[in-house]
Amino acid sequence: MSGAVDSGQGGKGKGGSQDFDLNLAPIIDSFTVLIAFMLVSASFLSIGILDAGISAAGVAPTSDAPPSVNLTVEVAADQQLILKLAGKSDAKVSLAAKDGKYDLPALTEKVGGYRKQWTDLNAVTLVSADTVQYKDVVQIMEALRKNVPVVLLGGF
């Protein structure tokens, strides 16, 4: 590609215009490398989505009436589980850590008791602190699903 540059003297006198060549090959080469890099890196990026709103297999469909109580499980960073009931019955129970881990058997037992007391309790909302590790959230979800068919993630 070539172009012309005026010397600024209006075309009069010496020097008229200067021709130059613009070398586009390095620019095209760099864009080719960038496009190839972006395509390769895009194949390595995969976003994992945890669909926590799916009910367990074999569970009968629930009625459209809202449940008489709502259960929320808060996962604290200090490995404490806080269970909050709201609705016809209001309660707040804290489950302390055992041996530096979340007390999942106590959680399963407590949620099972709530489920027996409130038969229309079909969903639990799980809210975790930002510093809680992903594997801990999954383990707590598995423990909750032993008694409740639907575990919803909230508070994000």
Secondary structure, DSSP 8 states (H G I E B T S, - for coil): -EEEEE-SSTT-STT-EEEEE---HHHHHHHHHHHHHHHHHHHH-------TT---TT-----SS--SEEEEEEE-TTS-EEEEEEESS-EEEEE--BTTB--HHHHHHHHHHHHHH-TT--EEEEEE-TTS-HHHHHHHHHHHHTT-SEEEEE--
